[in-house]
């Protein structure tokens, strides 16, 4: 999963992350090409059917144009699906103009939606607890994450999770990386109270680890790659999503507010249709997608490509249709909620139907199959 890089690449990556991917900085939407037409459409004629007869072309769908501001975080797991939908023209096909706006974490995205600055957000595992608490609604699953990690600095006396006791550990509250940290601590009979947890955003964590201002951290890619490249042999990987893959799935999702969902059901379905098409393309063209994401985040393409193994991209439209039908997707969110309960993040179970709009996913899937 990880690649070694020169110190020159590390410096370039740091500059890109700290300057090019700053939290909350808006990037103007790029112009995408118009959807391709069939040969018959291009010629202005009907396509010939068997026997020489002509067949009326399928009536093109038409939509009321809509503009959306969509929040993402600068990594493959968060940005890849929306960027693919934009680059392939799938948003445009659905009559949507989408502006992607960068954030450093799910809780900040949800706060921006509550204020009306953002319409839709992509969140990682950790921020789903806020959805269970009624702060947002999930309407489309994205992927399952393998991107989070707890990392330590051997020079700081950290060689295992047990060594974190009394150590200074950087983390971002409400994120999937914090969940991994808590799961790892539980296995050692520890809690966050046994550590000196320092609240930081993703960029701050990278800087603090490399400078030695903290002893360990809980973060995600591509920051994990930058830290390892900078610390070299001093790096120790203490825990990752992969350590818990048999216990729980860590889905990431697209979310919105109750208010937006109430007035924009059709827009959410169209947005989901674009995402489901993008999921099929991403699964088969992940290296190309990594190039697009690197450009969007203004980071080195090779570094972004080094993180493609840190996500499960197999939630294609074919898988989604079956998984909605047999309850697999619902189970993902039920198991995810149990992690929050086990970790004390949530105190009681909530019916996932209260905050997951499975009907939007299904309606989008069925519309794309016509």
HELIX and SHEET records of a PDB file:
HELIX    1   1 UNK A    7  UNK A   15  1                                   9    
HELIX    2   2 UNK A   16  UNK A   20  3                                   5    
HELIX    3   3 UNK A   39  UNK A   43  1                                   5    
HELIX    4   4 UNK A   50  UNK A   52  5                                   3    
HELIX    5   5 UNK A   76  UNK A   87  1                                  12    
HELIX    6   6 UNK A   90  UNK A   93  1                                   4    
HELIX    7   7 UNK A  106  UNK A  114  1                                   9    
HELIX    8   8 UNK A  128  UNK A  132  1                                   5    
HELIX    9   9 UNK A  154  UNK A  156  5                                   3    
HELIX   10  10 UNK A  161  UNK A  164  5                                   4    
HELIX   11  11 UNK A  176  UNK A  187  1                                  12    
HELIX   12  12 UNK A  192  UNK A  194  5                                   3    
HELIX   13  13 UNK A  202  UNK A  211  1                                  10    
HELIX   14  14 UNK A  223  UNK A  231  1                                   9    
HELIX   15  15 UNK A  232  UNK A  234  5                                   3    
HELIX   16  16 UNK A  241  UNK A  244  5                                   4    
HELIX   17  17 UNK A  258  UNK A  263  1                                   6    
HELIX   18  18 UNK A  265  UNK A  284  1                                  20    
HELIX   19  19 UNK A  286  UNK A  297  1                                  12    
HELIX   20  20 UNK A  301  UNK A  305  1                                   5    
HELIX   21  21 UNK A  308  UNK A  310  5                                   3    
HELIX   22  22 UNK A  317  UNK A  326  1                                  10    
HELIX   23  23 UNK A  328  UNK A  342  1                                  15    
HELIX   24  24 UNK A  352  UNK A  354  5                                   3    
HELIX   25  25 UNK A  358  UNK A  369  1                                  12    
SHEET    1   A 2 UNK A  47  UNK A  48  0                                        
SHEET    2   A 2 UNK A  54  UNK A  55 -1                                        
SHEET    1   B 6 UNK A  96  UNK A 103  0                                        
SHEET    2   B 6 UNK A  66  UNK A  73  1                                        
SHEET    3   B 6 UNK A 120  UNK A 123  1                                        
SHEET    4   B 6 UNK A 251  UNK A 256 -1                                        
SHEET    5   B 6 UNK A 137  UNK A 145 -1                                        
SHEET    6   B 6 UNK A 311  UNK A 312 -1                                        
SHEET    1   C 5 UNK A 196  UNK A 199  0                                        
SHEET    2   C 5 UNK A 168  UNK A 171  1                                        
SHEET    3   C 5 UNK A 216  UNK A 220  1                                        
SHEET    4   C 5 UNK A 148  UNK A 153 -1                                        
SHEET    5   C 5 UNK A 235  UNK A 240 -1                                        
END                                                                             
